[in-house]
Amino acid sequence: DVVAALREGVGLSDYLSVVPELITHLTTGLPPPAGVAVVRAVADWYCAGLNRPAPNDLVRQLYPTYLPDDDATLLDLYDDGVRWACTPVFGARLISQRTDGTGFTIHDAVLDHFANALPSGLPASTWTAIAAAIADSPDDLVQAGVIAYITHHASTAENLLRCAADLGDVIAMAGLGFLLRERGDAVSVGEAEAWWRRAADLGQAEAMTSLGVLLHERGDAVSVGEAEAWYRRAADLGDEDAMNNLEVLLEARGNPTGSA
């Protein structure tokens, strides 16, 4: 936002001075509940780690989440809320609606405000709605899955990564393997191995390394031999963890250079 403002000829001091005005507009006095609800709904999309505009249909779906429970008339004020939230405040907007119809963007300062003022994470119902909105986009599913994991929504992270993995995303396969391996039970570890093998066969270096670690830990000669092979493949792709693990394996064998 700062760069865009400077390119449009807005001075840095002018840009920075509008940020407090935006937050005041959002939080002070009696801002309309419909407008605040729209802004919160747009913020949810970005807080899920998604960087493209928030779809209008999703924002409308999430809108009631942030309305007071005792005033059903507010359900009909979505468009009024959008108009308020998109009204410029000293030239800046809390949110902006794209003219190409792709949805809503949010001012960085407003997103920062929510990140600092609210607990991390999103309601389960919000994650469900977002997951449905991005169900056909592996990149979005992976991005949201990472954020869900970071904010301690492990089951949501797993569901998002499963959707992406089922669509053929190798990063999701590797990440899903990590989540399953973390559980530690035999069934989950077995499924983790299956996902890592699938991703490794498709050339995903981190999955090769993770698979190598799993096999290396088993300790039998066949598994360690296969671990070495996966470490070598991942190392050839530039994976530093694989290089280090291969070195440890070879040193333990008394052959640190890896020569025959």
Buried (B, 14 or more C-beta within 10 A) or exposed (E): EEEEBEEEEBEEEEBEEBBEBBBEBBEEEEBBBBBBBBBBBBBBBBBBBBEBBBBBEBBBBBBBBBBEEEEEEBEEBBEBBBBBBBEEBEEBBBBBBEEEEEBBBBBEBBBEBBEEEEEEBBEEEBBEBBBEBBBEBBBBBBBBBBBBBEBEBEEBBBBBBBBBBEBEBBBBBBBBBBBBBEBEEEEBBEBBBBBBBBBBEEEBBBBBBBBBBBBBEEEEEEBBEBBBBBBBBBBEBEBEBBBEBBBEBBEEEEEEEBEE
